[in-house]
């Protein structure tokens, strides 16, 4: 009577299976079960879907004079530019980036200005836009990025009302010091507008630039004539750098 040698099992990389000696009467072999959590497995895809739906909401509820485009590198980074048409920052063209956390929509996105801007709600060093007054807590599927953009535009068009509201919250001693500082606010705002125009055509390392970042180039007279023809036609067409919708 002879016994066959035990079967050598193939193992996955980094794993080890302990082999037992062969038995004459072994119980029925148990199949190795692998449990997969479908939520964890598809979580990255579901989050990308959330971001795409969020971008569609932004498109459906767009604010005039504001343009936003997702990064070529990641859906969690959106590039934007706002054209201010009224208030102390009128004629300003300011670039910004929206950083969306991995835990979105449970966590609040962050908006930072690339352009230098003096504003009561913008950090003077890192350019971060303070949204706590509008969104003290971020409510998933109730608060959206398009609402952030709308609030941003309001604050740029009427920064003095924001300044007044902030002054009302300060103590009397701090309020008087703040009022002295805010006397030159409009002059600082005009300086920011002029700086924003100078920064429009500056670009960094082309190899590091994001393909979907919003960049400006000086155009020729022929280019502007072509743009005028497209605008006057009122058609939804794409030609060169210009895209015009009805």
PEWO-V869140 format. One record per backbone hydrogen bond with DSSP energy under -1.0 kcal/mol. CO is the residue of the C=O (numbers start at 1). NH is the residue of the N-H. If there is no record, write none. Layout:
CO:NH  CO:NH
This chain:
12:15  37:41  38:42  42:46  43:47  44:48  45:49  46:50  47:51  48:52  49:53  50:54  51:55  52:56  53:57  54:58  55:59  56:60  57:61  63:66  65:83  67:81  69:79  74:77  76:100  77:71  78:98  79:69  80:96  81:67  82:94  84:91  87:90  89:92  92:84  94:82  95:114  95:115  96:80  97:112  98:78  99:110  101:104  103:106  110:99  111:129  112:97  119:122  121:130  123:127  127:113  128:123  131:135  139:142  139:143  144:148  145:149  146:150  147:151  148:152  149:153  150:154  151:155  152:156  153:157  154:158  158:162  159:163  160:164  161:165  162:166  163:167  164:168  167:170  171:175  172:176  173:177  174:178  175:179  176:180  177:181  178:182  182:185  184:188  185:189  186:190  187:191  188:192  189:193  190:194  191:195  192:196  193:197  194:198  195:199  205:208  205:209  210:213  220:224  221:225  222:226  223:227  224:228  225:229  226:230  227:231  228:232  229:233  230:234  235:237  237:244  239:242  242:239
